[in-house]
Each structure stands twice: as C-alpha cells, then as structure tokens.
C-alpha cells in the first residue's frame, strides 16, 4: 500500500518507518526543509533507540522516502496520515489544532481516488468530524473517509510498541476504511494483536482515557509513597503487593518525582478542558493534574531537606539525569525543569549531566552548569540527586562518588538504589516512599 505521512515529528517518523518496515511504500512529508535535508542525509532529528537503523534499512530498500512537497505522495496514497503537532494552546490548555486543520486543507486539494485520511496526532473528540467537514467543503467531489488511529507509543520504546502493540484502536464512520486499515496493520496478525474497530469519537476519546488513566495510576502510587514515608512503610513493596492483583497490574506503579513528557501533562489538561466544556467534568483527572504539578515543585524541598534546610547558599547540587525519562532527549515538562530553578532560587549552584538531553536542556535551563559525565557532575557537590533512571546511573561507582562529593549524601528520586546498601556504604540516602537510612 502507499502511505503519505504528514509530519516527521516523533510520531510521524516512527510510524512512517515502521509502516515501511511492514512492507508499505511510505513518504514522510514535512514543511521544515532543514529537517528533510537531515533525514535525507540519514540523520535523525530525535533520539530514539533503533530508529536510525530502521530508517536507513527502509530507505535503502526503496520503501521509505522524505519530501518537502507532499503533492505526489498524497495524490497517489491509499492512506494519508496526519501526524503533526498538537501543542497545548497558550492560556487555556486546549490542544492547538491549527497544524492539523492546515494539513487537512492541503490534503483536500490533492487527494485523488478513494483515500483514507487517518489522524495519528492526539486530537480532541470531534476533530475527525471537523477534518471531514473541511475536506468536504473544499473538495465536494473528493472520495475519502476520515479515520482516527491513535498512537500508544512510549518514547524510548517506540519501535517495539509500534511493532508489538497491546492493541490497535481504529475509529471509523465509513465501512470502506475497514479493509484498508486491516491491510495496513496485517503484519500484526502474526502476533494476534487485537485490532479494535470503534466509532471515530470513541477512538479519539480512548486515547485520552488511556493516558489519563496511566497518569492517575502514577499519581496514586506517588501519593501512596508520601503516606509510606509518614507511616514507615515501603512503597515498592506496596506496589508489588497490589500489582500482583491482575485487576490492578504491576505496570506504571513506580513512584517518582511526578510524570512529565510531551503526552501525559498535555493530554490530561486537554481532557480536563474537553470534559468541562462538555458539562461533564473529570474531577479525578483535575486533581491528578494539580497533585502532579505540586509534586514536581516539591522535589526541590526534598533535596534541601537532605542538606538540612532551605538556605542553600554556598551549596552545590549535582543532578544526574534531566530528561523526563531515560532513552530520550526529550525535556518537555521534565521534573528537572522545576527542580533546578527552585534549587538555584534557594541559593544553590546546580551542576548536571544527562546522557542525551543536555543539548535540549541547555536551551531551557539558565544558570545550570553542564558537565561531561556523571563523575564530573558530582565532583565537589554537597549532594547528588538521581533525577532520571538512565541505565548508566544504575551502576555508578559509589566509592568514587563518595570520594568526589563533599559529603556522602544522595537523594534518589527514582529508587534506583537500595537503602540498606547505601547505608552500608556510609551514605546518607533518601529515596521515594521508603524508610530513610541514616549513616
Ligand atoms: C506515554 C504513554 O505511555 C504512551 O502509551 C503514549 O502513546 C504516549 O504517552 C503518548 O501519548 O504519545 P511517554 O510520554 O513516552 O508515553 O512516556 P511514559 O513511559 O508513559 O512515561 C511518562 C512519565 O511517567 C515519565 O515522566 C515517567 O518517568 C513517568 N512514570 C511512568 C512514572 O513516574 N512512574 C511509572 O510507573 C511510569
């Protein structure tokens, strides 16, 4: 099948490369000439494990190409995917759909023969109806169906998530789209992946409901972690104890500094707005958003507490990890963006290291001193804080860290280490939701 993918952001690029790998002929289109040049030269605009090799292999085999002008690809496509950005609109938190609608207009002018237009971007309920209206108004003669096909990819694990998903959700209003969408995802038959056909609005809402539920689950365990600290219980054991109940499930029960990233913060906010506008407010999700925002800010106080107070003048804090999670260079809504400025406001000097995120971080974190490696970052600091659980921070040479620090204090916001081990090594160690260990 022939596929045109509008937008070579995270979702567009990963989906385009994976569809090509499934055997389809895919053209990824983007208005950003520099990005297209870079992709044509084999360089990726984002860090995602395995993506560069996947793109290279499919370009070499002639199934994947990149274009600034999408006209040819759209004219000949069986399916045109809209995978452009939907940032939070400034001021009201609603998803900004201007890129989606601009793509719809462009597609309207070009489609030729029966074409399925698929939204992969996360869009509010009813966007598919609006896309259909825009295309119909511009091209009353066009033969097309608008489909919702949300993505459930996790950054850092996106290729695996695309190729071995738990399910694929497809929202259709026109039955003619069903065989075409089934064919697109046919390689997933091998793994017997459920492909769930629903109405279009249902599919659009399913995406938001999934992210809101996961954000709620994380927030639940984060609050439970605070309670564990007050009661002297261990949140990791509580998480295991409840997670082994199949009705609850063990995933997304890692307590931490609060969720970040490009999806949960934006999507929960957009869903809250949609629900309020629809007169059916989601109070649980409203509260989730509030708790998470406050939590990210409160993490700086934990670091200050480990140093004995909120006056951090003359103190140096080493942050290990800046991105919102490992295996990405994405800094969007990362807890480090709240923690670093708050520590500096208390008078601290902040020195930091992240394996992939420093380039992005440098644009967003004024005043932070970036270091070349974890040991450089720790040198001369009063406390080391694990912000993101990159693999390389899981096996640090702790004796070396201890020598490099002015005093052996670690705040582990991802529960990477075990309190008893850290105590045995002579660290003053605090983590999330576990009994503290003093030296
Ligand atoms: C999330 C969803 O997991 C994907 O299914 C979805 O497709 C994607 O959003 C999206 O809407 O595009 P992502 O934002 O890449 O994916 O990252 P997650 O792995 O879900 O992590 C999100 C945040 O939650 C991170 O800050 C992570 O540290 C935090 N988290 C996650 C926890 O604090 N505890 C957990 O147990 C799990």
Boltz pocket constraint, residues with backbone or C-beta under 6 A from the ligand:
constraints:
  - pocket:
      binder: B
      contacts: [[A, 122], [A, 151], [A, 152], [A, 153], [A, 154], [A, 155], [A, 156], [A, 211], [A, 214], [A, 218], [A, 251], [A, 252], [A, 253], [A, 254], [A, 255], [A, 256], [A, 257], [A, 258], [A, 259], [A, 260], [A, 261], [A, 262], [A, 263], [A, 264], [A, 267], [A, 324], [A, 325]]
      max_distance: 6.0
